[in-house]
Amino acid sequence: MKSQICARIRCGITFSGWRQPRARLWAVAGVAALGFLIMLEIAARRYGLPGPITNQVQEVILAPKSGPLLYASMALMMVVLTWRQRFIAAGAAIGIDVVFSLVRWAVDARTTDGQPFGNGALWVILGCGVIAVTRRTGRERVLLLKGVGLALLLVAGRKTGDTWLLVTSKTRPAVLDQYVATADHALGNPSWPAGRIVEATGPIGFNFLDIVYGQLAVAAVVVALYQLRNVAVERRFPRHHLVRTFLAIGLLGPAIYMIFPVVGPVFAYGTGAEHWAAVSLWAHTPPSGHWAAADLWPETPPPITTPHPMPFDEITPRNCMPSLHTAWATAIFVHSRKGPRILRGAGTFWLIATLCATLGFGYHYGADLIAGAVFALTIEAALRAHDHGWDRSGIQLVAYGATVFAALLVSYRYLPMEMARHQWVSGPLLILAMTSVIYGYVRTTKLWESKSAPARQPESQLELA
């Protein structure tokens, strides 16, 4: 009896020692995230606009600007609920949205700046958070709070990204589009022919690609729902899933925007800046003057001339380098590989359609897409290496991906003329650099999976058993 008591005490001490550092880590991460949101809120207020916290609070009552994303986030939270609870939550969200729509119709409230649905989903998410604190205990409370936190993180990530774009447009008056456009000659300036193809498809092709481009987060939630489908049964989350990669890409990517501000072909070489000023929620008055270097996109690729930083308006986001849409679509593709055939097909389709949209709309150069793919695989490798224990192969893969990504940015900035003059050398080298990161990721992850798989017993032992 004494030995059993001692063993239980030792187990309790070990378990407590394991949980305490992890609890501290989550507390530090929460405080850091809150501080980051407050910092962005202050930055937005400095320019006379609401920040991410204000925008999110407003959507509790006002017409939300991200209705589909709110419902997708609620679906993500519902992975921790039973089927009965899911039906109740979905019904409550729809009912609340109906009530809001009737009230807005009765008072003739306009929803032109938002969407007529989504408030109900946010109310259900917040309600589940209240229930977790007041009506749940122990592991059930922790599990429900994790589901609520995951949903709110996805929504907050969207709001944070919007504010980040505002900060890039206000703090980076000069853009480096001429450097990237010159370097992009090594790839044949793919945005220009892609833009002409999209124009040839007319409104049908444009609207189709616009839906794919605009609802990337919803596609990510679909893949995440498959990965988290057993959470309600196992009462725990898997160690690694798509939402983690998605949030990490969204958190780290805008920092690169501040280092390498680029607006994109349709803005720097077309009329996109004027259109953005007309529809932007940030612009109080349209910018004066024509900010594009020339009106060339998508008919005529820019000539090879010595590039220099180019002043641009304070409205258009500097959100091209790297292409985070490419990075997110790459993450969706990677995480869909473990799913059924229909999910793998959807992941492949979304990656291809996203690449077509980013180029065809003139939002990105080909060089952005290569950097975005390398960026995504490096972050994915770092997250998986952390779960695997940071062995030698994981450290090498992450270091190699980071080195290739840094080399791409340096070459775009300091070697664009050489890349444009020697297209048949620099172009294949860019593709080879990206392919080497892809190969390294596939090879390393397969090695990890083979090590973690249970050892197969010899046939003789199976027959004896």
C-alpha positions as CSV (number, residue, x, y, z in Angstrom):
1,M,0.0,0.0,0.0
2,K,2.8,2.4,0.9
3,S,4.5,1.7,-2.4
4,Q,1.3,2.4,-4.3
5,I,0.8,5.7,-2.5
6,C,4.4,6.7,-3.3
7,A,3.9,5.8,-6.9
8,R,0.8,7.9,-7.2
9,I,2.5,10.8,-5.6
10,R,5.4,10.5,-8.1
11,C,3.0,10.3,-11.0
12,G,1.1,13.3,-9.7
13,I,4.3,15.3,-9.3
14,T,5.5,14.3,-12.8
15,F,2.1,15.1,-14.4
16,S,2.0,18.5,-12.6
17,G,5.5,19.2,-13.7
18,W,4.6,18.4,-17.2
19,R,1.4,20.6,-17.2
20,Q,2.8,23.6,-15.5
21,P,5.4,24.6,-18.1
22,R,2.8,23.9,-20.8
23,A,0.2,26.1,-19.0
24,R,2.9,28.8,-18.7
25,L,3.6,28.5,-22.5
26,W,-0.1,28.9,-23.3
27,A,-0.4,31.8,-20.9
28,V,2.6,33.6,-22.5
29,A,1.2,32.9,-26.0
30,G,-2.2,34.3,-25.0
31,V,-0.7,37.4,-23.5
32,A,1.5,37.9,-26.5
33,A,-1.4,37.5,-28.9
34,L,-3.5,40.0,-26.9
35,G,-0.7,42.5,-26.8
36,F,-0.2,42.1,-30.5
37,L,-3.9,42.8,-31.1
38,I,-3.8,45.8,-28.9
39,M,-0.8,47.1,-30.7
40,L,-2.6,46.8,-34.1
41,E,-5.7,48.5,-32.6
42,I,-3.6,51.4,-31.5
43,A,-1.9,51.6,-34.9
44,A,-5.2,51.6,-36.7
45,R,-6.7,54.2,-34.3
46,R,-3.7,56.4,-35.1
47,Y,-4.9,56.6,-38.7
48,G,-8.5,57.2,-37.6
49,L,-9.8,53.7,-38.4
50,P,-11.1,50.9,-36.2
51,G,-8.6,48.1,-35.4
52,P,-9.1,44.3,-35.3
53,I,-10.6,44.3,-31.8
54,T,-13.2,47.0,-32.6
55,N,-14.1,45.4,-35.9
56,Q,-14.7,42.1,-34.2
57,V,-16.8,43.6,-31.4
58,Q,-18.9,45.5,-33.9
59,E,-19.9,42.3,-35.7
60,V,-21.8,41.2,-32.6
61,I,-24.5,43.6,-33.6
62,L,-23.6,45.2,-37.0
63,A,-23.7,43.5,-40.3
64,P,-20.5,41.4,-40.5
65,K,-18.0,41.7,-43.3
66,S,-17.1,38.0,-43.1
67,G,-20.3,36.0,-42.9
68,P,-19.1,32.8,-44.5
69,L,-15.9,32.9,-42.4
70,L,-17.9,33.2,-39.2
71,Y,-20.0,30.2,-40.1
72,A,-16.9,28.3,-41.1
73,S,-15.3,29.2,-37.7
74,M,-18.5,28.0,-35.9
75,A,-18.3,24.7,-37.8
76,L,-14.6,24.4,-36.7
77,M,-15.7,24.9,-33.1
78,M,-18.4,22.3,-33.4
79,V,-15.9,19.5,-33.7
80,V,-15.8,19.3,-29.9
81,L,-19.6,19.0,-29.7
82,T,-21.9,16.0,-29.9
83,W,-24.2,15.7,-32.9
84,R,-27.2,16.8,-30.8
85,Q,-25.3,19.8,-29.6
86,R,-24.2,20.6,-33.2
87,F,-27.8,20.6,-34.5
88,I,-28.8,22.9,-31.6
89,A,-25.9,25.3,-32.2
90,A,-26.5,25.4,-36.0
91,G,-30.2,26.0,-35.4
92,A,-29.6,28.8,-32.9
93,A,-27.1,30.5,-35.2
94,I,-29.6,30.5,-38.1
95,G,-32.5,31.6,-35.8
96,I,-30.4,34.5,-34.5
97,D,-29.5,35.6,-38.1
98,V,-33.2,35.5,-39.1
99,V,-34.1,37.7,-36.1
100,F,-31.3,40.2,-37.0
101,S,-32.4,40.2,-40.7
102,L,-36.0,40.9,-39.7
103,V,-35.0,43.7,-37.3
104,R,-32.8,45.3,-40.0
105,W,-35.6,45.1,-42.5
106,A,-38.0,46.6,-40.0
107,V,-35.8,49.6,-39.2
108,D,-34.6,49.8,-42.8
109,A,-30.9,49.3,-41.8
110,R,-28.5,49.1,-44.7
111,T,-26.1,46.2,-45.0
112,T,-24.2,47.4,-48.0
113,D,-21.0,47.5,-46.0
114,G,-21.4,44.0,-44.7
115,Q,-23.3,40.7,-45.2
116,P,-26.8,39.9,-44.0
117,F,-25.7,36.9,-42.1
118,G,-23.0,35.8,-39.7
119,N,-24.0,37.4,-36.4
120,G,-25.7,34.2,-35.3
121,A,-22.5,32.2,-35.8
122,L,-20.5,34.7,-33.7
123,W,-23.2,34.7,-30.9
124,V,-23.1,30.9,-30.8
125,I,-19.3,30.8,-30.6
126,L,-19.3,33.4,-27.7
127,G,-22.2,31.5,-26.0
128,C,-20.2,28.3,-26.0
129,G,-17.4,30.1,-24.4
130,V,-19.7,31.3,-21.6
131,I,-21.1,27.8,-21.2
132,A,-17.5,26.4,-21.0
133,V,-16.6,28.8,-18.2
134,T,-19.9,28.5,-16.2
135,R,-21.3,25.0,-16.9
136,R,-18.3,22.8,-17.7
137,T,-15.5,21.5,-15.5
138,G,-12.2,19.6,-16.0
139,R,-11.3,18.2,-19.4
140,E,-14.7,19.1,-20.8
141,R,-14.2,22.7,-20.0
142,V,-10.7,22.7,-21.5
143,L,-11.9,20.9,-24.7
144,L,-14.8,23.3,-25.3
145,L,-12.6,26.4,-24.6
146,K,-10.0,25.0,-27.1
147,G,-12.8,24.7,-29.7
148,V,-14.0,28.3,-29.0
149,G,-10.5,29.6,-29.1
150,L,-9.7,27.9,-32.4
151,A,-12.8,29.5,-33.9
152,L,-12.1,33.0,-32.6
153,L,-8.4,32.7,-33.7
154,L,-9.5,32.1,-37.2
155,V,-11.8,35.1,-37.2
156,A,-9.2,37.3,-35.4
157,G,-6.6,36.2,-37.9
158,R,-8.8,37.7,-40.7
159,K,-9.3,40.9,-38.8
160,T,-5.6,41.1,-37.9
161,G,-4.6,40.6,-41.5
162,D,-6.9,43.5,-42.7
163,T,-5.2,45.8,-40.2
164,W,-1.8,44.6,-41.2
165,L,-2.6,45.6,-44.8
166,L,-3.5,49.1,-43.6
167,V,-0.2,49.4,-41.7
168,T,1.8,48.3,-44.8
169,S,0.1,50.9,-47.0
170,K,0.7,53.7,-44.4
171,T,4.2,53.0,-43.4
172,R,5.8,51.9,-46.7
173,P,5.4,54.9,-49.1
174,A,7.8,53.3,-51.7
175,V,7.3,49.9,-53.3
176,L,9.7,47.5,-55.0
177,D,7.5,46.4,-57.8
178,Q,10.1,47.4,-60.5
179,Y,12.6,45.0,-59.0
180,V,10.2,42.0,-58.9
181,A,8.8,42.8,-62.3
182,T,12.3,42.9,-63.8
183,A,13.3,39.6,-62.0
184,D,10.0,38.1,-63.2
185,H,11.3,38.2,-66.8
186,A,13.2,35.0,-65.8
187,L,9.8,33.3,-65.5
188,G,8.3,34.9,-68.6
189,N,6.1,37.4,-66.7
190,P,3.3,34.9,-66.3
191,S,0.8,37.4,-64.8
192,W,0.5,39.1,-68.2
193,P,-0.6,36.1,-70.3
194,A,-2.7,34.8,-67.3
195,G,-4.5,38.2,-67.2
196,R,-5.3,38.1,-70.9
197,I,-6.7,34.5,-70.5
198,V,-8.9,35.6,-67.6
199,E,-10.2,38.6,-69.6
200,A,-11.0,36.2,-72.5
201,T,-13.2,34.0,-70.2
202,G,-15.4,37.0,-69.5
203,P,-17.5,37.5,-66.3
204,I,-18.1,33.8,-65.8
205,G,-14.4,32.9,-65.5
206,F,-13.7,36.1,-63.5
207,N,-16.5,35.5,-60.9
208,F,-15.6,31.8,-60.6
209,L,-11.9,32.6,-59.8
210,D,-13.0,35.4,-57.5
211,I,-15.1,33.0,-55.4
212,V,-12.1,30.6,-55.1
213,Y,-9.7,33.5,-54.3
214,G,-12.0,35.1,-51.7
215,Q,-13.1,32.0,-49.8
216,L,-9.7,30.4,-49.2
217,A,-10.3,30.3,-45.5
218,V,-13.6,28.4,-45.9
219,A,-11.7,25.8,-48.0
220,A,-9.2,25.5,-45.2
221,V,-11.9,24.9,-42.7
222,V,-13.3,22.0,-44.9
223,V,-9.9,20.3,-44.7
224,A,-9.5,21.1,-41.0
225,L,-12.9,19.6,-40.3
226,Y,-11.8,16.3,-41.8
227,Q,-8.6,16.3,-39.8
228,L,-10.6,17.1,-36.6
229,R,-13.5,14.8,-37.2
230,N,-12.6,12.5,-34.3
231,V,-12.1,15.2,-31.6
232,A,-15.6,14.8,-30.1
233,V,-15.0,11.0,-29.7
234,E,-11.4,11.1,-28.6
235,R,-11.9,14.2,-26.5
236,R,-8.6,15.7,-27.6
237,F,-7.1,17.6,-30.6
238,P,-4.5,16.0,-32.9
239,R,-1.0,17.2,-32.4
240,H,-0.9,18.9,-35.8
241,H,-3.6,20.2,-38.1
242,L,-4.1,22.7,-40.9
243,V,-5.4,25.6,-38.7
244,R,-2.0,25.8,-37.0
245,T,-0.2,26.2,-40.3
246,F,-2.8,28.6,-41.6
247,L,-2.5,30.9,-38.5
248,A,1.3,30.8,-38.5
249,I,1.4,31.8,-42.2
250,G,-0.9,34.7,-41.5
251,L,1.1,35.8,-38.5
252,L,4.6,35.7,-40.1
253,G,3.8,36.7,-43.6
254,P,2.9,40.3,-43.1
255,A,6.2,40.9,-41.4
256,I,7.8,40.1,-44.8
257,Y,5.5,42.7,-46.4
258,M,7.2,45.3,-44.2
259,I,10.6,44.2,-45.4
260,F,9.7,43.8,-49.1
261,P,6.7,46.0,-50.0
262,V,5.2,45.1,-53.3
263,V,1.7,46.0,-54.6
264,G,1.4,43.8,-57.7
265,P,1.1,44.1,-61.5
266,V,-2.4,45.3,-61.7
267,F,-1.6,48.2,-59.4
268,A,2.0,49.0,-60.4
269,Y,1.5,48.5,-64.1
270,G,-2.3,48.9,-64.5
271,T,-5.4,50.7,-63.3
272,G,-5.9,48.6,-60.2
273,A,-4.9,51.4,-57.7
274,E,-7.8,53.6,-58.9
275,H,-10.3,50.7,-58.5
276,W,-8.9,49.9,-55.1
277,A,-9.3,53.5,-54.0
278,A,-12.9,53.5,-55.1
279,V,-13.9,50.3,-53.1
280,S,-11.5,50.5,-50.2
281,L,-12.9,50.9,-46.7
282,W,-9.8,52.7,-45.7
283,A,-9.9,55.5,-48.2
284,H,-11.7,58.7,-47.1
285,T,-10.8,60.4,-50.3
286,P,-9.5,59.0,-53.6
287,P,-5.7,59.5,-54.1
288,S,-4.7,62.3,-56.4
289,G,-2.6,61.4,-59.5
290,H,-1.8,58.2,-61.3
291,W,0.5,56.1,-59.3
292,A,1.2,53.3,-61.7
293,A,4.6,53.3,-63.5
294,A,2.8,52.7,-66.8
295,D,-0.5,51.3,-68.0
296,L,0.8,48.0,-69.4
297,W,-1.0,45.1,-67.6
298,P,-2.0,42.7,-69.1
299,E,-1.3,43.6,-72.7
300,T,2.4,44.5,-72.7
301,P,5.1,43.2,-70.2
302,P,7.3,45.9,-68.7
303,P,10.6,46.6,-70.5
304,I,13.9,45.6,-68.9
305,T,15.2,48.7,-67.4
306,T,17.2,49.5,-64.3
307,P,14.7,49.3,-61.4
308,H,14.3,51.7,-58.5
309,P,12.0,52.1,-55.5
310,M,8.7,53.6,-56.7
311,P,6.5,55.9,-54.6
312,F,2.9,54.7,-54.3
313,D,-0.4,55.8,-52.7
314,E,-1.2,55.2,-49.0
315,I,-4.2,53.0,-49.7
316,T,-3.1,50.0,-51.7
317,P,-1.7,47.2,-49.5
318,R,1.9,46.1,-50.0
319,N,0.9,42.4,-49.7
320,C,2.6,40.6,-52.6
321,M,5.9,39.3,-51.4
322,P,5.4,36.4,-50.6
323,S,2.1,35.4,-52.0
324,L,0.2,34.3,-48.9
325,H,-2.7,33.1,-51.0
326,T,-0.2,30.7,-52.6
327,A,1.2,29.8,-49.2
328,W,-2.3,29.0,-47.8
329,A,-3.3,27.1,-50.9
330,T,-0.1,25.1,-50.7
331,A,-0.9,24.3,-47.0
332,I,-4.4,23.2,-48.0
333,F,-2.9,20.9,-50.7
334,V,-0.4,19.4,-48.3
335,H,-2.9,18.7,-45.6
336,S,-5.5,17.2,-48.0
337,R,-3.0,14.5,-49.0
338,K,-4.1,12.3,-46.1
339,G,-7.8,12.5,-46.9
340,P,-10.1,10.5,-49.2
341,R,-9.9,10.9,-53.0
342,I,-12.5,13.7,-53.1
343,L,-10.6,15.8,-50.5
344,R,-7.3,15.2,-52.3
345,G,-8.9,16.3,-55.6
346,A,-10.4,19.4,-53.9
347,G,-7.0,20.3,-52.5
348,T,-5.4,20.0,-55.9
349,F,-8.2,22.0,-57.5
350,W,-8.0,24.8,-55.0
351,L,-4.2,25.1,-55.4
352,I,-4.4,25.3,-59.2
353,A,-7.4,27.7,-59.1
354,T,-5.7,30.0,-56.6
355,L,-2.5,30.2,-58.7
356,C,-4.6,31.0,-61.7
357,A,-6.5,33.7,-59.8
358,T,-3.4,35.3,-58.2
359,L,-1.8,35.6,-61.6
360,G,-4.9,36.2,-63.7
361,F,-6.2,39.1,-61.5
362,G,-2.8,40.7,-61.6
363,Y,-2.4,40.5,-57.9
364,H,1.0,38.8,-58.0
365,Y,4.1,38.2,-60.0
366,G,5.4,34.7,-60.8
367,A,8.3,35.4,-58.4
368,D,5.8,35.9,-55.6
369,L,4.2,32.5,-56.1
370,I,7.6,30.7,-55.9
371,A,8.4,32.6,-52.7
372,G,5.0,31.8,-51.3
373,A,5.3,28.0,-51.9
374,V,8.8,27.9,-50.2
375,F,7.5,30.1,-47.3
376,A,4.5,27.7,-46.7
377,L,6.6,24.5,-46.8
378,T,9.2,26.0,-44.5
379,I,6.6,26.9,-41.9
380,E,4.9,23.6,-42.2
381,A,8.2,21.8,-41.8
382,A,9.0,23.9,-38.6
383,L,5.6,23.0,-37.1
384,R,6.0,19.3,-37.9
385,A,9.6,19.3,-36.7
386,H,8.5,20.8,-33.4
387,D,6.0,18.0,-33.0
388,H,8.5,15.4,-34.0
389,G,11.2,16.6,-31.5
390,W,13.5,18.7,-33.7
391,D,15.8,16.0,-34.8
392,R,18.7,16.6,-37.2
393,S,16.6,16.1,-40.4
394,G,14.0,18.5,-39.2
395,I,16.5,21.2,-38.3
396,Q,18.2,20.8,-41.7
397,L,14.9,21.0,-43.6
398,V,13.8,24.2,-41.8
399,A,17.2,25.8,-42.2
400,Y,17.4,24.9,-45.8
401,G,13.9,26.3,-46.5
402,A,14.6,29.5,-44.7
403,T,17.9,29.9,-46.6
404,V,16.2,29.4,-50.0
405,F,13.5,31.8,-49.1
406,A,16.0,34.4,-48.0
407,A,18.1,33.8,-51.2
408,L,15.0,34.4,-53.3
409,L,14.3,37.8,-51.6
410,V,17.9,38.8,-51.9
411,S,18.1,37.9,-55.6
412,Y,14.8,39.7,-56.4
413,R,16.1,42.8,-54.7
414,Y,19.8,42.9,-55.8
415,L,20.0,40.7,-58.9
416,P,16.9,41.5,-61.0
417,M,18.8,42.9,-64.0
418,E,21.1,39.8,-64.1
419,M,18.0,37.5,-63.8
420,A,16.2,39.3,-66.7
421,R,19.3,39.3,-69.0
422,H,20.0,35.6,-68.4
423,Q,16.4,34.2,-68.4
424,W,17.3,30.7,-69.6
425,V,19.7,30.3,-66.6
426,S,17.9,32.2,-63.8
427,G,14.4,30.9,-64.6
428,P,15.3,27.2,-64.3
429,L,17.3,28.0,-61.2
430,L,14.3,29.6,-59.5
431,I,12.2,26.5,-60.4
432,L,15.0,24.2,-59.2
433,A,15.3,26.1,-55.9
434,M,11.5,25.6,-55.2
435,T,11.6,22.0,-56.3
436,S,14.5,21.2,-54.0
437,V,12.5,22.5,-51.0
438,I,9.5,20.4,-52.1
439,Y,11.7,17.3,-52.5
440,G,13.3,17.9,-49.1
441,Y,9.9,18.3,-47.4
442,V,8.5,15.1,-49.0
443,R,11.6,13.1,-48.2
444,T,11.9,14.2,-44.6
445,T,8.2,13.8,-43.8
446,K,8.2,10.3,-45.3
447,L,11.2,9.5,-43.1
448,W,9.3,10.8,-40.0
449,E,6.2,8.8,-40.9
450,S,8.2,5.6,-41.4
451,K,9.8,6.0,-38.0
452,S,6.6,6.7,-36.2
453,A,4.7,3.8,-37.8
454,P,4.5,0.6,-35.7
455,A,7.0,-2.1,-36.6
456,R,5.6,-4.9,-38.8
457,Q,5.9,-8.4,-37.4
458,P,7.5,-11.1,-39.5
459,E,5.1,-13.5,-41.2
460,S,6.4,-16.4,-39.2
461,Q,5.5,-14.8,-35.9
462,L,2.1,-13.9,-37.3
463,E,1.5,-17.5,-38.3
464,L,2.6,-18.7,-34.8
465,A,0.3,-16.2,-33.2
